[in-house]
């Protein structure tokens, strides 16, 4: 996420309105639930993640961007450390793949 914030800052300096799924965009209860699940189970399975408030909030946020006609810039997965259930959902909704 730190690289995404760098891109956000650079785009903002270039005069773009930039919104990322971070900070006040994320419902507090969704963050708390996710944090508690990670503390309880450690690594979460895809099935567990799909049931979280955080996943649902992320999905609703992406759908809002699409509905409002936002220009969406995909920087890809520059670190390629792990597969992200969140990123995969975002790509599917935005690009259909």
ChimeraX attribute file (.defattr): number of C-alpha atoms within 10 A of each C-alpha:
attribute: neighborCount
match mode: 1-to-1
recipient: residues
	/A:1	8
	/A:2	7
	/A:3	12
	/A:4	16
	/A:5	14
	/A:6	11
	/A:7	14
	/A:8	17
	/A:9	14
	/A:10	13
	/A:11	13
	/A:12	13
	/A:13	10
	/A:14	9
	/A:15	9
	/A:16	11
	/A:17	11
	/A:18	16
	/A:19	14
	/A:20	14
	/A:21	13
	/A:22	11
	/A:23	8
	/A:24	8
	/A:25	12
	/A:26	16
	/A:27	14
	/A:28	13
	/A:29	11
	/A:30	17
	/A:31	16
	/A:32	13
	/A:33	14
	/A:34	19
	/A:35	13
	/A:36	12
	/A:37	16
	/A:38	12
	/A:39	11
	/A:40	10
	/A:41	10
	/A:42	10
	/A:43	11
	/A:44	14
	/A:45	10
	/A:46	11
	/A:47	9
	/A:48	13
	/A:49	17
	/A:50	15
	/A:51	10
	/A:52	15
	/A:53	19
	/A:54	22
	/A:55	19
	/A:56	15
	/A:57	17
	/A:58	21
	/A:59	15
	/A:60	12
	/A:61	18
	/A:62	21
	/A:63	15
	/A:64	12
	/A:65	14
	/A:66	14
	/A:67	9
	/A:68	9
	/A:69	9
	/A:70	13
	/A:71	10
	/A:72	13
	/A:73	8
	/A:74	11
	/A:75	9
	/A:76	10
	/A:77	13
	/A:78	8
	/A:79	7
	/A:80	8
	/A:81	7
	/A:82	7
	/A:83	9
	/A:84	12
	/A:85	14
	/A:86	16
	/A:87	13
	/A:88	11
	/A:89	18
	/A:90	19
	/A:91	14
	/A:92	10
	/A:93	14
	/A:94	14
	/A:95	10
	/A:96	8
	/A:97	9
